[in-house]
């Protein structure tokens, strides 16, 4: 009897560096999972080409082509169910998830954010941290709820901000840590070591 592989769907809107890192971790065996689908709300985003190059199926859509969020999220849920997706991994997906997707995948949607949440949620967390003048920032992986970066925290890693740091240099130092931590958390969920207690 063949065991069904652990399937993840990655949602991304941009360049796809976290998507690439997860794909590489899966290919090398560090991550015991298969990326079954890339979901992207910007068909021209570089991440789409990365997925196509790796032979990973893509569902790219334009939200404005649908009457509302419920319509396109409903279609996404259908695709996830069809592929037997076990975990939804947000990797630079710039949209708030609604109950249409949250309810069927409760406790099975995670996100990575480049700050120590609850500090600096939302857009441009790196710029926010620099503008505020904090000396330490980091990365947070959390379960997704209906808010903006408000779900239960799974893991965090800290990073000292150097006096000479710019948004670009800080991002360049954050990304490798982000890529490693995210793959470790996905593997922890896959192994059953990490889970969300759903009330």
Backbone as a printed PyTorch tensor [residue, N CA C, xyz], in Angstrom:
tensor([[[  0.8370,  -1.1920,   0.0000],
         [  0.0000,   0.0000,   0.0000],
         [  0.8790,   1.2510,   0.0000]],

        [[  0.6240,   2.1480,  -0.9150],
         [  1.4210,   3.3710,  -0.9610],
         [  0.8320,   4.4070,  -0.0140]],

        [[  1.7170,   5.0710,   0.7220],
         [  1.2870,   6.1060,   1.6590],
         [  1.1430,   7.4120,   0.8940]],

        [[  0.0190,   8.1040,   1.1130],
         [ -0.2170,   9.3800,   0.4460],
         [  0.8240,  10.3940,   0.9240]],

        [[  1.4630,  11.1030,  -0.0150],
         [  2.4260,  12.1160,   0.4130],
         [  1.7210,  13.2610,   1.1420]],

        [[  2.4600,  13.9250,   2.0250],
         [  1.9300,  15.0850,   2.7310],
         [  1.9630,  16.2500,   1.7520]],

        [[  0.8020,  16.8090,   1.4730],
         [  0.7020,  17.8210,   0.4080],
         [  0.4930,  19.2110,   0.9820]],

        [[  1.2790,  20.1520,   0.4700],
         [  1.0880,  21.5410,   0.8620],
         [  0.7560,  22.3810,  -0.3690]],

        [[ -0.0100,  23.4380,  -0.1290],
         [ -0.2650,  24.4370,  -1.1720],
         [  0.3740,  25.7260,  -0.6950]],

        [[  1.1570,  26.3520,  -1.5440],
         [  1.8050,  27.6170,  -1.1950],
         [  1.0540,  28.7470,  -1.8810]],

        [[  0.6980,  29.7710,  -1.1180],
         [  0.0430,  30.9680,  -1.6440],
         [  1.0740,  32.0920,  -1.6690]],

        [[  1.2600,  32.7240,  -2.8110],
         [  2.2420,  33.8070,  -2.9190],
         [  1.7480,  34.8550,  -3.9010]],

        [[  2.2680,  36.0720,  -3.7470],
         [  1.8640,  37.1800,  -4.6230],
         [  3.0360,  37.8400,  -5.3390]],

        [[  4.2710,  37.4630,  -4.9910],
         [  5.4110,  38.2250,  -5.4910],
         [  6.5290,  37.4130,  -6.0950]],

        [[  7.7360,  37.6530,  -5.5880],
         [  8.9240,  37.0420,  -6.2070],
         [  9.0460,  35.5550,  -5.8940]],

        [[  8.5150,  35.1470,  -4.7390],
         [  8.5000,  33.7150,  -4.4290],
         [  9.7620,  33.1630,  -3.8130]],

        [[ 10.4950,  33.9740,  -3.0200],
         [ 11.7270,  33.4420,  -2.4190],
         [ 11.4090,  32.3710,  -1.3720]],

        [[ 10.3290,  32.5590,  -0.5960],
         [  9.9460,  31.5190,   0.3690],
         [  9.4180,  30.2770,  -0.3450]],

        [[  8.6790,  30.4770,  -1.4240],
         [  8.2000,  29.3580,  -2.2320],
         [  9.3850,  28.5360,  -2.7410]],

        [[ 10.3820,  29.2350,  -3.2900],
         [ 11.5900,  28.5750,  -3.8230],
         [ 12.3050,  27.7900,  -2.7300]],

        [[ 12.4380,  28.4110,  -1.5450],
         [ 13.1310,  27.7530,  -0.4340],
         [ 12.3850,  26.4870,  -0.0010]],

        [[ 11.0660,  26.5460,   0.0480],
         [ 10.2770,  25.3670,   0.4190],
         [ 10.4020,  24.2740,  -0.6460]],

        [[ 10.3880,  24.6750,  -1.9090],
         [ 10.5360,  23.7070,  -3.0060],
         [ 11.9050,  23.0250,  -2.9310]],

        [[ 12.9430,  23.8070,  -2.6310],
         [ 14.2920,  23.2380,  -2.5110],
         [ 14.3960,  22.3080,  -1.3090]],

        [[ 13.7620,  22.7020,  -0.1810],
         [ 13.7750,  21.8470,   1.0130],
         [ 13.0620,  20.5270,   0.7370]],

        [[ 11.9500,  20.5860,  -0.0170],
         [ 11.2120,  19.3610,  -0.3690],
         [ 12.0450,  18.4880,  -1.3100]],

        [[ 12.7030,  19.1260,  -2.2840],
         [ 13.5080,  18.3650,  -3.2550],
         [ 14.7060,  17.6870,  -2.5890]],

        [[ 15.2680,  18.3400,  -1.5730],
         [ 16.4760,  17.7980,  -0.9180],
         [ 16.1450,  16.7590,   0.1540]],

        [[ 14.8470,  16.6710,   0.5110],
         [ 14.4580,  15.7250,   1.5510],
         [ 14.4520,  16.3170,   2.9530]],

        [[ 14.8670,  17.5810,   3.0930],
         [ 14.8150,  18.2320,   4.4210],
         [ 13.3720,  18.4420,   4.8420]],

        [[ 12.5070,  18.5950,   3.8600],
         [ 11.0760,  18.7520,   4.1170],
         [ 10.3630,  17.5580,   3.4900]],

        [[  9.7150,  16.7640,   4.3480],
         [  9.0400,  15.5570,   3.8800],
         [  7.6240,  15.9130,   3.4360]],

        [[  7.5480,  16.6470,   2.3350],
         [  6.2530,  17.1000,   1.8240],
         [  6.3770,  17.3690,   0.3390]],

        [[  5.2190,  17.4320,  -0.2920],
         [  5.1660,  17.7180,  -1.7290],
         [  4.3890,  19.0090,  -1.9260]],

        [[  4.9440,  19.9280,  -2.7070],
         [  4.1780,  21.1390,  -3.0320],
         [  3.2280,  20.7670,  -4.1570]],

        [[  1.9560,  20.6650,  -3.7920],
         [  0.9490,  20.1870,  -4.7440],
         [  0.4010,  21.3050,  -5.6130]],

        [[  0.5280,  22.5730,  -5.1350],
         [ -0.0910,  23.6830,  -5.8580],
         [  0.5010,  25.0110,  -5.4090]],

        [[  0.6960,  25.9090,  -6.3680],
         [  0.9580,  27.3150,  -6.0720],
         [ -0.3290,  28.0810,  -6.3760]],

        [[ -0.7840,  28.8810,  -5.4280],
         [ -1.9350,  29.7650,  -5.6390],
         [ -1.4000,  31.1920,  -5.6730]],

        [[ -1.7080,  31.9130,  -6.7450],
         [ -1.1860,  33.2730,  -6.8890],
         [ -2.2740,  34.2040,  -7.4140]],

        [[ -2.4090,  35.3650,  -6.7470],
         [ -3.4360,  36.3330,  -7.1380],
         [ -2.9140,  37.3530,  -8.1480]],

        [[ -1.6850,  37.1320,  -8.6260],
         [ -1.0950,  38.0280,  -9.6370],
         [ -0.4500,  37.1640, -10.7170]],

        [[ -1.1670,  36.8790, -11.8040],
         [ -0.6570,  35.9500, -12.8210],
         [  0.7170,  36.3190, -13.4010]],

        [[  1.0970,  37.6070, -13.3410],
         [  2.3960,  38.0200, -13.8840],
         [  3.5220,  37.9630, -12.8520]],

        [[  3.2360,  37.5740, -11.6170],
         [  4.2580,  37.5690, -10.5620],
         [  5.3740,  36.5730, -10.8880]],

        [[  6.6260,  36.9140, -10.5460],
         [  7.7600,  36.0120, -10.8190],
         [  7.6010,  34.6100, -10.2280]],

        [[  6.8630,  34.4880,  -9.1150],
         [  6.6970,  33.1760,  -8.4830],
         [  6.0090,  32.1850,  -9.4250]],

        [[  5.1470,  32.6790, -10.3140],
         [  4.4210,  31.7930, -11.2440],
         [  5.4090,  31.0980, -12.1690]],

        [[  6.3520,  31.8630, -12.6880],
         [  7.3710,  31.2930, -13.5780],
         [  8.2530,  30.2890, -12.8330]],

        [[  8.5700,  30.5980, -11.5620],
         [  9.3810,  29.6710, -10.7450],
         [  8.6620,  28.3350, -10.6060]],

        [[  7.3750,  28.3820, -10.3120],
         [  6.5920,  27.1460, -10.1470],
         [  6.5300,  26.3620, -11.4530]],

        [[  6.2960,  27.0680, -12.5570],
         [  6.2110,  26.4010, -13.8630],
         [  7.5250,  25.7170, -14.2030]],

        [[  8.6340,  26.4060, -13.8860],
         [  9.9620,  25.8390, -14.1580],
         [ 10.1980,  24.5550, -13.3580]],

        [[  9.6160,  24.5120, -12.1450],
         [  9.7850,  23.3460, -11.2710],
         [  8.7340,  22.2750, -11.5260]],

        [[  7.8080,  22.5530, -12.4520],
         [  6.7610,  21.5750, -12.7600],
         [  5.6900,  21.4740, -11.6950]],

        [[  5.5330,  22.5600, -10.9080],
         [  4.5120,  22.5750,  -9.8470],
         [  3.2400,  23.2160, -10.4000]],

        [[  2.0920,  22.5660, -10.2480],
         [  0.8330,  23.1310, -10.7660],
         [  0.5550,  24.5170, -10.1830]],

        [[ -0.0400,  25.3700, -11.0020],
         [ -0.3100,  26.7570, -10.6090],
         [ -1.7870,  27.0800, -10.8030]],

        [[ -2.3700,  27.7170,  -9.7990],
         [ -3.6760,  28.3420,  -9.9850],
         [ -3.4460,  29.8450,  -9.8150]],

        [[ -3.3850,  30.5550, -10.9410],
         [ -3.1970,  32.0150, -10.9290],
         [ -4.5120,  32.6630, -11.3330]],

        [[ -4.9120,  33.6580, -10.5780],
         [ -6.2060,  34.2890, -10.8290],
         [ -6.1150,  35.7930, -10.5850]],

        [[ -7.0790,  36.5130, -11.1260],
         [ -7.2010,  37.9490, -10.8690],
         [ -8.4640,  38.1660, -10.0370]],

        [[ -8.3230,  38.6420,  -8.8150],
         [ -9.5140,  38.8310,  -7.9710],
         [-10.6140,  39.6560,  -8.6370]],

        [[-10.2090,  40.6270,  -9.4640],
         [-11.2250,  41.4890, -10.0840],
         [-12.0970,  40.7460, -11.1040]],

        [[-11.6680,  39.5360, -11.5020],
         [-12.4700,  38.7310, -12.4290],
         [-13.6290,  38.0110, -11.7250]],

        [[-13.6790,  38.1270, -10.3990],
         [-14.7200,  37.4390,  -9.6110],
         [-15.6530,  38.4740,  -8.9800]],

        [[-16.9040,  38.0960,  -8.7070],
         [-17.8330,  39.0530,  -8.0980],
         [-17.4130,  39.4890,  -6.6910]],

        [[-16.7480,  38.5690,  -5.9560],
         [-16.3040,  38.9150,  -4.6010],
         [-15.2720,  37.8950,  -4.1180]],

        [[-14.7390,  38.1400,  -2.9210],
         [-13.7090,  37.2700,  -2.3410],
         [-14.2300,  35.8460,  -2.1370]],

        [[-15.4920,  35.7320,  -1.7030],
         [-16.0710,  34.3980,  -1.4610],
         [-16.0330,  33.5520,  -2.7210]],

        [[-16.2070,  34.1920,  -3.8860],
         [-16.2420,  33.4530,  -5.1550],
         [-14.8740,  32.8540,  -5.4790]],

        [[-13.8200,  33.6750,  -5.3940],
         [-12.5100,  33.0890,  -5.7440],
         [-11.9690,  32.1830,  -4.6450]],

        [[-12.2710,  32.4880,  -3.3790],
         [-11.8120,  31.5890,  -2.3170],
         [-12.5450,  30.2510,  -2.3970]],

        [[-13.8070,  30.2860,  -2.8070],
         [-14.5580,  29.0430,  -2.9970],
         [-13.9290,  28.1700,  -4.0690]],

        [[-13.4890,  28.8020,  -5.1400],
         [-12.8100,  28.0510,  -6.2050],
         [-11.4770,  27.4720,  -5.7070]],

        [[-10.7600,  28.2590,  -4.9060],
         [ -9.4850,  27.7770,  -4.3390],
         [ -9.7330,  26.5560,  -3.4570]],

        [[-10.7390,  26.6340,  -2.5840],
         [-11.0540,  25.5030,  -1.6900],
         [-11.3300,  24.2460,  -2.5020]],

        [[-12.0640,  24.3990,  -3.6140],
         [-12.3390,  23.2560,  -4.4870],
         [-11.0710,  22.6210,  -5.0140]],

        [[-10.1110,  23.4510,  -5.4020],
         [ -8.8330,  22.9420,  -5.9350],
         [ -8.0090,  22.2700,  -4.8380]],

        [[ -8.0040,  22.8620,  -3.6400],
         [ -7.2600,  22.2670,  -2.5180],
         [ -7.8400,  20.9000,  -2.1660]],

        [[ -9.1680,  20.8200,  -2.1230],
         [ -9.8410,  19.5500,  -1.7890],
         [ -9.5520,  18.4850,  -2.8490]],

        [[ -9.6060,  18.9220,  -4.0860],
         [ -9.3630,  18.0080,  -5.2210],
         [ -7.9660,  17.3850,  -5.1420]],

        [[ -6.9920,  18.1910,  -4.7110],
         [ -5.5940,  17.7270,  -4.6420],
         [ -5.2520,  17.0750,  -3.3070]],

        [[ -6.1900,  17.0740,  -2.3710],
         [ -5.9260,  16.4760,  -1.0620],
         [ -4.8670,  17.2310,  -0.2810]],

        [[ -4.9480,  18.5540,  -0.3090],
         [ -3.9460,  19.3850,   0.3770],
         [ -4.1180,  19.2880,   1.8930]],

        [[ -2.9910,  19.0590,   2.5790],
         [ -3.0000,  18.9180,   4.0380],
         [ -2.7480,  20.2410,   4.7590]],

        [[ -1.9510,  21.1260,   4.1460],
         [ -1.5430,  22.3580,   4.8200],
         [ -1.4380,  23.4880,   3.8030]],

        [[ -1.9690,  24.6540,   4.1690],
         [ -1.8590,  25.8520,   3.3360],
         [ -0.7540,  26.7320,   3.9330]],

        [[  0.2100,  27.0970,   3.0980],
         [  1.3820,  27.8510,   3.5420],
         [  1.4000,  29.1960,   2.8130]],

        [[  1.1450,  30.2710,   3.5440],
         [  1.1660,  31.6030,   2.9360],
         [  2.6070,  32.1080,   2.9070]],

        [[  3.0400,  32.5410,   1.7340],
         [  4.4310,  32.9640,   1.5630],
         [  4.4530,  34.2570,   0.7480]],

        [[  4.1260,  35.3600,   1.4330],
         [  4.0460,  36.6270,   0.7150],
         [  2.7490,  36.7550,  -0.0680]],

        [[  1.6830,  36.1670,   0.4760],
         [  0.3540,  36.2950,  -0.1350],
         [ -0.2950,  37.5140,   0.4980]],

        [[ -0.5810,  38.5230,  -0.3050],
         [ -0.9350,  39.8350,   0.2310],
         [ -2.4440,  40.0570,   0.3760]],

        [[ -3.1450,  39.0110,   0.7740],
         [ -4.5920,  39.1550,   0.9670],
         [ -5.0220,  38.5340,   2.2900]],

        [[ -5.9750,  39.1880,   2.9340],
         [ -6.5540,  38.6230,   4.1620],
         [ -7.4330,  37.4400,   3.7480]],

        [[ -7.3030,  36.3410,   4.4810],
         [ -8.0850,  35.1340,   4.2010],
         [ -9.4430,  35.2470,   4.9110]],

        [[-10.5090,  34.8910,   4.2080],
         [-11.8410,  34.9610,   4.8220],
         [-12.2760,  33.5880,   5.3390]],

        [[-13.4430,  33.5600,   5.9630],
         [-13.9640,  32.3200,   6.5500],
         [-14.2200,  31.2360,   5.4990]],

        [[-14.3920,  31.6300,   4.2380],
         [-14.6250,  30.6390,   3.1700],
         [-13.4670,  29.6400,   3.1270]],

        [[-12.2540,  30.1460,   3.3030],
         [-11.0520,  29.3020,   3.2920],
         [-10.6370,  28.9030,   4.7130]],

        [[-10.8320,  29.8350,   5.6550],
         [-10.4100,  29.5690,   7.0380],
         [-11.1810,  28.4220,   7.6790]],

        [[-12.4770,  28.3630,   7.4390],
         [-13.2940,  27.3580,   8.1300],
         [-12.9200,  25.9280,   7.7420]],

        [[-12.8600,  25.5880,   6.4350],
         [-12.5040,  24.2030,   6.1040],
         [-11.0490,  23.8550,   6.4180]],

        [[-10.1860,  24.8650,   6.4940],
         [ -8.7610,  24.5990,   6.7520],
         [ -8.3080,  25.1550,   8.0980]],

        [[ -9.2440,  25.2330,   9.0540],
         [ -8.9080,  25.7770,  10.3700],
         [ -7.7680,  24.9790,  11.0060]],

        [[ -6.7720,  25.7080,  11.5030],
         [ -5.6130,  25.0530,  12.1140],
         [ -4.6390,  24.4890,  11.1100]],

        [[ -4.9190,  24.7150,   9.8130],
         [ -4.0410,  24.1610,   8.7690],
         [ -3.6040,  25.2380,   7.7600]],

        [[ -3.5880,  26.4950,   8.2270],
         [ -3.0790,  27.6040,   7.4010],
         [ -2.0490,  28.3500,   8.2330]],

        [[ -0.8440,  28.5030,   7.6880],
         [  0.2190,  29.2100,   8.4090],
         [  0.7780,  30.3370,   7.5460]],

        [[  1.4400,  31.2730,   8.2150],
         [  2.0310,  32.4190,   7.5270],
         [  3.3830,  32.7330,   8.1590]],

        [[  4.2620,  33.3520,   7.3780],
         [  5.5390,  33.8370,   7.9030],
         [  5.5560,  35.3510,   7.7490]],

        [[  6.0840,  36.0410,   8.7730],
         [  6.0740,  37.5020,   8.7660],
         [  7.4350,  38.0180,   9.2430]],

        [[  8.0010,  39.0270,   8.5470],
         [  9.3470,  39.4870,   8.9010],
         [  9.3910,  40.5110,  10.0380]],

        [[  8.8010,  40.1480,  11.1830],
         [  8.9460,  40.9470,  12.4050],
         [  8.6230,  40.0370,  13.5780]],

        [[  8.8820,  40.5310,  14.7700],
         [  8.5190,  39.7840,  15.9740],
         [  7.0950,  40.1970,  16.3580]],

        [[  6.1370,  39.5130,  15.7920],
         [  4.7400,  39.8320,  16.1130],
         [  4.5070,  39.6770,  17.6180]],

        [[  3.6350,  40.5060,  18.2090],
         [  2.6560,  41.3800,  17.5660],
         [  3.1940,  42.7350,  17.0850]],

        [[  4.4910,  42.9710,  17.1950],
         [  5.0420,  44.2330,  16.6890],
         [  5.0790,  44.2340,  15.1610]],

        [[  4.7430,  45.3640,  14.5600],
         [  4.8810,  45.6350,  13.1250],
         [  4.1460,  44.6280,  12.2190]],

        [[  2.8380,  44.4800,  12.4290],
         [  2.0590,  43.6400,  11.5030],
         [  1.8490,  44.3690,  10.1870]],

        [[  1.3210,  43.6500,   9.2050],
         [  0.9380,  44.2800,   7.9450],
         [  2.1020,  44.5250,   7.0010]],

        [[  1.8880,  45.4880,   6.1090],
         [  2.8620,  45.7590,   5.0500],
         [  4.1370,  46.3990,   5.5740]],

        [[  5.2460,  46.1110,   4.8850],
         [  6.5450,  46.7420,   5.1310],
         [  6.9700,  46.6630,   6.5980]],

        [[  6.9460,  45.4610,   7.1510],
         [  7.3430,  45.2690,   8.5490],
         [  8.7980,  45.6740,   8.7770]],

        [[  9.6460,  45.4290,   7.7880],
         [ 11.0700,  45.7710,   7.9230],
         [ 11.2310,  47.2940,   7.9890]],

        [[ 10.5460,  48.0020,   7.1000],
         [ 10.5730,  49.4640,   7.1180],
         [  9.9920,  50.0240,   8.4050]],

        [[  8.9150,  49.4020,   8.8920],
         [  8.2970,  49.8420,  10.1470],
         [  9.2870,  49.7310,  11.3100]],

        [[  9.9970,  48.5870,  11.3720],
         [ 10.9600,  48.3600,  12.4600],
         [ 12.0890,  49.3850,  12.4170]],

        [[ 12.6000,  49.6620,  11.2170],
         [ 13.6700,  50.6470,  11.0750],
         [ 13.1770,  52.0430,  11.4620]],

        [[ 11.9820,  52.4020,  11.0160],
         [ 11.4350,  53.7270,  11.3190],
         [ 11.2100,  53.9090,  12.8170]],

        [[ 10.8280,  52.8470,  13.4920],
         [ 10.5550,  52.9310,  14.9300],
         [ 11.8470,  52.9890,  15.7450]],

        [[ 12.9210,  52.4520,  15.1500],
         [ 14.2210,  52.4970,  15.8300],
         [ 14.4970,  51.3520,  16.7880]],

        [[ 13.7750,  50.2370,  16.6400],
         [ 14.0540,  49.0850,  17.5170],
         [ 15.4400,  48.5200,  17.2130]],

        [[ 16.0400,  47.8910,  18.2020],
         [ 17.3920,  47.3380,  18.0430],
         [ 17.3770,  45.8730,  17.6530]],

        [[ 16.2310,  45.2390,  17.8660],
         [ 16.0880,  43.8080,  17.5530],
         [ 14.7910,  43.6090,  16.7740]],

        [[ 14.8670,  42.8190,  15.7250],
         [ 13.6600,  42.4270,  15.0010],
         [ 13.7280,  40.9120,  14.8020]],

        [[ 13.0110,  40.3940,  13.8340],
         [ 13.0820,  38.9540,  13.6250],
         [ 12.0080,  38.4460,  12.6940]],

        [[ 11.6880,  37.1800,  12.8840],
         [ 10.7530,  36.4800,  12.0120],
         [  9.7520,  35.7580,  12.8990]],

        [[  8.5030,  35.7370,  12.4570],
         [  7.4510,  35.0040,  13.1710],
         [  6.7280,  34.0800,  12.1950]],

        [[  6.5220,  32.8460,  12.6150],
         [  5.6310,  31.9370,  11.8870],
         [  4.4100,  31.7370,  12.7790]],

        [[  3.2290,  31.9020,  12.2030],
         [  2.0130,  31.8250,  13.0110],
         [  0.8780,  31.1550,  12.2500]],

        [[ -0.0730,  30.6250,  13.0220],
         [ -1.3080,  30.1380,  12.4240],
         [ -2.1160,  31.3520,  11.9670]],

        [[ -2.9010,  31.1710,  10.9280],
         [ -3.6740,  32.2730,  10.3580],
         [ -5.0900,  32.2620,  10.9120]],

        [[ -5.5270,  33.4600,  11.3120],
         [ -6.9410,  33.6430,  11.6600],
         [ -7.4870,  34.7530,  10.7530]],

        [[ -8.6030,  35.3350,  11.1000],
         [ -9.2210,  36.3250,  10.2130],
         [ -8.6130,  37.7090,  10.2710]],

        [[ -7.6170,  37.9320,  11.1380],
         [ -7.0280,  39.2580,  11.2980],
         [ -5.7490,  39.4470,  10.4900]],

        [[ -5.1580,  40.6220,  10.6680],
         [ -3.9080,  40.9540,   9.9740],
         [ -2.7350,  40.5310,  10.8510]],

        [[ -2.1660,  39.3580,  10.5630],
         [ -1.0040,  38.8370,  11.3110],
         [ -1.3000,  38.6970,  12.8080]],

        [[ -2.5040,  38.2150,  13.1290],
         [ -2.9130,  38.1420,  14.5380],
         [ -3.0430,  36.7160,  15.0760]],

        [[ -2.8310,  35.7040,  14.2560],
         [ -3.0540,  34.3230,  14.7010],
         [ -2.0220,  33.8420,  15.7060]],

        [[ -2.2950,  32.7060,  16.3730],
         [ -1.3840,  32.1600,  17.3850],
         [  0.0260,  31.9310,  16.8280]],

        [[  1.0130,  32.3770,  17.6040],
         [  2.4190,  32.2840,  17.1860],
         [  2.9410,  30.8590,  17.3740]],

        [[  3.6380,  30.3570,  16.3630],
         [  4.2300,  29.0180,  16.4070],
         [  5.7090,  29.1100,  16.7790]],

        [[  6.4440,  29.9760,  16.0740],
         [  7.8920,  30.0800,  16.2890],
         [  8.3690,  31.4790,  15.9310]],

        [[  9.4280,  31.9040,  16.6230],
         [ 10.0440,  33.1950,  16.3240],
         [ 11.5620,  33.0570,  16.3950]],

        [[ 12.2270,  33.8840,  15.6030],
         [ 13.6830,  33.9580,  15.6830],
         [ 14.0740,  35.4320,  15.6310]],

        [[ 15.0330,  35.8030,  16.4600],
         [ 15.4080,  37.2130,  16.5480],
         [ 16.6260,  37.5280,  15.6880]],

        [[ 16.7650,  38.8200,  15.3820],
         [ 17.8920,  39.3110,  14.5840],
         [ 18.2000,  40.7310,  15.0470]],

        [[ 19.4690,  40.9850,  15.3380],
         [ 19.8690,  42.3220,  15.7640],
         [ 19.9000,  43.2650,  14.5740]],

        [[ 19.3750,  44.4670,  14.7470],
         [ 19.4550,  45.4800,  13.6960],
         [ 20.7640,  46.2420,  13.8850]],

        [[ 21.5520,  46.2840,  12.8360],
         [ 22.8500,  46.9630,  12.8940],
         [ 22.6550,  48.4580,  12.6280]],

        [[ 23.5310,  49.3000,  13.2070],
         [ 23.3770,  50.7520,  13.0110],
         [ 23.3630,  51.1550,  11.5350]],

        [[ 24.1120,  50.4050,  10.7170],
         [ 24.2090,  50.7610,   9.2920],
         [ 23.1300,  50.0980,   8.4260]],

        [[ 22.2330,  49.3350,   9.0340],
         [ 21.2210,  48.6160,   8.2460],
         [ 20.2900,  49.5660,   7.4950]],

        [[ 19.9890,  49.1750,   6.2610],
         [ 18.9230,  49.8020,   5.4750],
         [ 17.8300,  48.7460,   5.3130]],

        [[ 16.7080,  49.1260,   4.7200],
         [ 15.6420,  48.1480,   4.4670],
         [ 16.1670,  46.9920,   3.6200]],

        [[ 17.0370,  47.3020,   2.6560],
         [ 17.5750,  46.2710,   1.7420],
         [ 18.5230,  45.3250,   2.4750]],

        [[ 19.4560,  45.8790,   3.2770],
         [ 20.4330,  45.0000,   3.9450],
         [ 19.7550,  44.1580,   5.0250]],

        [[ 18.7790,  44.7510,   5.7090],
         [ 18.0690,  43.9990,   6.7440],
         [ 17.2460,  42.8750,   6.1180]],

        [[ 16.5780,  43.1700,   5.0170],
         [ 15.8110,  42.1340,   4.3080],
         [ 16.7310,  41.0060,   3.8530]],

        [[ 17.9130,  41.3590,   3.3640],
         [ 18.8640,  40.3500,   2.8800],
         [ 19.3310,  39.4340,   4.0090]],

        [[ 19.3620,  39.9560,   5.2430],
         [ 19.7590,  39.1120,   6.3830],
         [ 18.5790,  38.3480,   6.9650]],

        [[ 17.3870,  38.9200,   6.8330],
         [ 16.1800,  38.2560,   7.3670],
         [ 15.7830,  37.0520,   6.5150]],

        [[ 15.8730,  37.1900,   5.1870],
         [ 15.3330,  36.1500,   4.3080],
         [ 15.9160,  34.7490,   4.5390]],

        [[ 17.2420,  34.5800,   4.6590],
         [ 17.7490,  33.2160,   4.8730],
         [ 17.2220,  32.5850,   6.1730]],

        [[ 17.0680,  33.3990,   7.2180],
         [ 16.5560,  32.8890,   8.4990],
         [ 15.0910,  32.4870,   8.3300]],

        [[ 14.3600,  33.3390,   7.6250],
         [ 12.9360,  33.1040,   7.3370],
         [ 12.7680,  31.7720,   6.5940]],

        [[ 13.5720,  31.5710,   5.5520],
         [ 13.4650,  30.3610,   4.7270],
         [ 13.7070,  29.1060,   5.5570]],

        [[ 14.7190,  29.1500,   6.4150],
         [ 15.0740,  27.9790,   7.2350],
         [ 13.9760,  27.7020,   8.2760]],

        [[ 13.5460,  28.7550,   8.9700],
         [ 12.5520,  28.5800,  10.0350],
         [ 11.2210,  28.0790,   9.4710]],

        [[ 10.8280,  28.6070,   8.3130],
         [  9.5340,  28.2210,   7.7350],
         [  9.5180,  26.7310,   7.3780]],

        [[ 10.5930,  26.2670,   6.7540],
         [ 10.6710,  24.8440,   6.3980],
         [ 10.6620,  23.9640,   7.6430]],

        [[ 11.3320,  24.4150,   8.7020],
         [ 11.3640,  23.6430,   9.9580],
         [  9.9680,  23.5410,  10.5730]],

        [[  9.2110,  24.6450,  10.5300],
         [  7.8530,  24.6360,  11.0910],
         [  6.9390,  23.7250,  10.2710]],

        [[  7.0250,  23.8150,   8.9420],
         [  6.1960,  22.9400,   8.0920],
         [  6.5080,  21.4750,   8.4020]],

        [[  7.7880,  21.1570,   8.5600],
         [  8.1790,  19.7860,   8.8930],
         [  7.6360,  19.3810,  10.2700]],

        [[  7.6620,  20.3170,  11.2190],
         [  7.1260,  20.0370,  12.5610],
         [  5.6350,  19.7500,  12.5290]],

        [[  4.9010,  20.4860,  11.6960],
         [  3.4560,  20.2420,  11.5470],
         [  3.2390,  18.8960,  10.8640]],

        [[  4.0420,  18.6270,   9.8520],
         [  3.9340,  17.3720,   9.1100],
         [  4.1480,  16.1640,  10.0350]],

        [[  5.0750,  16.3150,  10.9970],
         [  5.3970,  15.2200,  11.9210],
         [  4.4460,  15.1650,  13.1160]],

        [[  3.5330,  16.1420,  13.1980],
         [  2.5770,  16.1580,  14.3090],
         [  3.1360,  16.7630,  15.5840]],

        [[  4.3240,  17.3740,  15.5290],
         [  4.9120,  17.9980,  16.7260],
         [  4.3180,  19.3740,  16.9900]],

        [[  3.7280,  19.9890,  15.9540],
         [  3.1280,  21.3200,  16.0650],
         [  1.6890,  21.2210,  15.5890]],

        [[  0.7620,  21.7140,  16.4230],
         [ -0.6340,  21.7440,  15.9760],
         [ -1.3690,  22.8420,  16.7190]],

        [[ -2.4760,  23.2490,  16.1550],
         [ -3.3330,  24.2570,  16.7740],
         [ -4.5120,  23.5370,  17.4000]],

        [[ -4.7300,  23.8020,  18.6830],
         [ -5.9000,  23.2230,  19.3440],
         [ -7.1160,  24.0380,  18.9230]],

        [[ -7.9590,  23.4340,  18.1340],
         [ -9.1580,  24.1310,  17.6500],
         [-10.2700,  23.9560,  18.6740]],

        [[-10.7730,  25.0830,  19.1720],
         [-11.8310,  25.0110,  20.2040],
         [-13.1640,  24.6920,  19.5700]]])
